[in-house]
Amino acid sequence: MEKIKLKVIRETMIPPPWSAPPGAGPLFTGAGDTDYICGNCEFVIAANIGPGQRITPVETNCPCCGAVNEVRFAED
């Protein structure tokens, strides 16, 4: 499975080591073969995204480390 690191917009203020809260999972799930991971701690923000699956670009806090990542799928 391919993994793509997202662009970090704002760094985390939480010191390492980081751990995701219980039950935390990807914020987006698709039906493809690419995972988009936090550019800081590599937590999976979007799992199994495939060609043609996309959302409007958003910024989201990583549930694991708190860094703000820019989520963009495809060529926006």
N, C-alpha and C positions, 0 to 999 in steps of 0.2 A: 504494500500500500504506500502510495506517495504521501509525503507530509510536506506542507508548505507553511513556513513561519509567517505569521502576520506582522504587519508594521505596528510597532508600539508607538502610540501617540503621547501617552504620559506614563512615566515609570511608576512602579509600585512604591508605596511608602511603607509596606510591610517587609520587615527583614526576613531573609531566609533562615531556616528551611521553611518552604511553603508546603501546605497540605490542603487539598480540596475538602470542603465540608462534606459530611456524609451524604450520600445520594446525589452529589453534584455530577452532572454529566454534560455532554455537549449541549450548547445552546441551540444548535441547528443540526438536523440530521437529514441526509439525502439518501440516494440509492446508487451512488457511484463508488469510486475507489480512491478518493483523495481526502485526506484529513487536513484541516487548517488548524494550526496550533499557535498558542500564545507565543509571541516573539520574545517573551522573557523567560517563562518557566516551562514551556512546551506542553501545557495542559491543552487537551483537544477542545477547541471552541466550536468547530463545525466538523462533523464526522460524515464520511461516506458521500462527499459531494461529487456529482458527476457532471459531464458536459451538458450544458444547457440549463443546469440548475443554478439559479442566482437569486440574489436579493438586492435591494437597494443598499448601497454602502452605508454601514452604520459603525458607530464606535461603541464598544462594550467593555465592561470591566471583566477581567478574568476572575472567575470564582475561586481560583486557587491562590494567585499572588496579588491580585488587585490592580495589575497594570491595565491601562486602557489600550485596547487593540482596535485597529481599523479593520473591519471585516469587509472584504471585497471579493466577489466571485467573478470569474470570467475576466474579460478585458473591458473594464469600465472606463 
